[in-house]
Amino acid sequence: MHKLLLTVCLAIFPCSIYAASPDLDTQIGQMLIVGFRGMEPSNTILEDIQKRHIGGVVLFSWDGLVKSNERNIKSPKQVKQLIHDLQATSNIPLFIAIDQEGGIVSRLNP
């Protein structure tokens, strides 16, 4: 099982990224996936990616706190640019997740 998992990880991520063992702060950061507000990356999320080495972000279309349909997702073009900007900030490829339940709730509208 561990050999299979290692093979999958090496196939997904370039070996050069993991040539040196990451320090403990990087390892901890890589276990975190965080949400943020904004259609563009804020200084806060960019700092979290660069300095705290977070492993990924989760995108939302609904902001429950302020009861708004605008949080991270506006259009396909905007989401593509948002993901590009986030990935460009990270030395290690980010996991990009979405709050998608698959039933009546659909975060990616046409």
C-alpha positions in Angstrom: 0.0 0.0 0.0 2.7 2.5 0.9 4.6 1.7 -2.3 1.5 2.5 -4.3 0.9 5.7 -2.5 4.5 6.8 -3.0 4.2 6.0 -6.7 1.0 8.0 -7.0 2.6 11.0 -5.2 5.7 10.9 -7.4 3.6 10.8 -10.5 1.6 13.9 -9.4 4.4 16.0 -8.1 7.8 16.6 -9.7 10.6 14.9 -7.9 12.7 18.1 -7.8 10.2 19.7 -5.4 11.0 17.1 -2.8 14.7 16.7 -3.4 15.4 18.0 0.1 13.3 17.1 3.0 11.0 19.9 3.9 11.3 21.5 7.3 8.6 21.0 10.0 6.9 24.3 9.3 6.5 23.3 5.6 5.2 19.8 6.5 2.6 21.3 8.8 1.5 23.9 6.3 1.1 21.3 3.6 -1.6 19.6 5.7 -3.8 22.7 5.6 -6.4 23.7 3.1 -7.9 27.1 3.8 -10.7 29.2 2.5 -10.5 33.0 1.9 -12.7 35.8 0.7 -12.2 37.6 -2.6 -12.4 37.1 -6.4 -8.7 37.9 -6.5 -6.0 36.7 -4.1 -5.6 39.0 -1.0 -2.3 39.8 0.6 -3.3 37.6 3.5 -3.8 34.4 1.4 -0.7 35.1 -0.6 1.3 35.5 2.6 -0.2 32.2 3.9 0.9 30.4 0.7 4.4 31.9 0.7 5.3 32.0 4.4 3.1 29.3 5.9 3.3 26.9 3.0 -0.4 26.0 3.1 -1.2 22.9 1.0 -4.2 24.2 -0.8 -7.3 26.4 -0.9 -11.0 25.7 -1.0 -13.2 27.9 -3.2 -16.7 28.9 -2.3 -19.5 30.6 -4.4 -21.6 31.4 -1.3 -20.4 33.5 1.6 -22.6 32.4 4.5 -21.3 35.0 6.9 -22.4 38.0 4.9 -25.2 36.1 3.0 -23.7 36.9 -0.4 -23.4 35.0 -3.7 -19.9 36.4 -4.2 -17.0 34.8 -2.4 -14.5 33.3 -4.8 -16.4 32.2 -7.9 -17.9 34.6 -10.4 -17.1 33.2 -13.9 -15.0 30.5 -15.5 -12.5 33.1 -16.7 -12.2 34.7 -13.2 -11.7 31.3 -11.5 -9.1 30.3 -14.0 -7.2 33.6 -13.3 -7.6 33.2 -9.5 -6.2 29.7 -9.6 -3.3 30.8 -11.8 -2.4 33.6 -9.5 -2.6 31.4 -6.4 -0.4 28.7 -8.0 2.1 31.2 -9.2 2.7 32.2 -5.6 3.5 28.7 -4.3 6.7 26.8 -4.6 4.8 23.5 -4.2 1.7 23.0 -6.3 -1.5 23.8 -4.4 -4.5 21.5 -4.0 -7.5 23.4 -5.2 -10.8 22.2 -3.7 -14.4 23.4 -4.0 -17.3 23.1 -1.6 -19.4 20.8 -3.8 -22.0 18.5 -2.3 -23.2 17.1 -5.6 -26.9 17.1 -4.9 -29.2 20.1 -4.8 -26.2 22.3 -4.0 -24.1 23.1 -7.1 -21.2 25.6 -6.7 -20.2 25.6 -10.3 -23.1 27.1 -12.2 -23.1 27.3 -16.0 
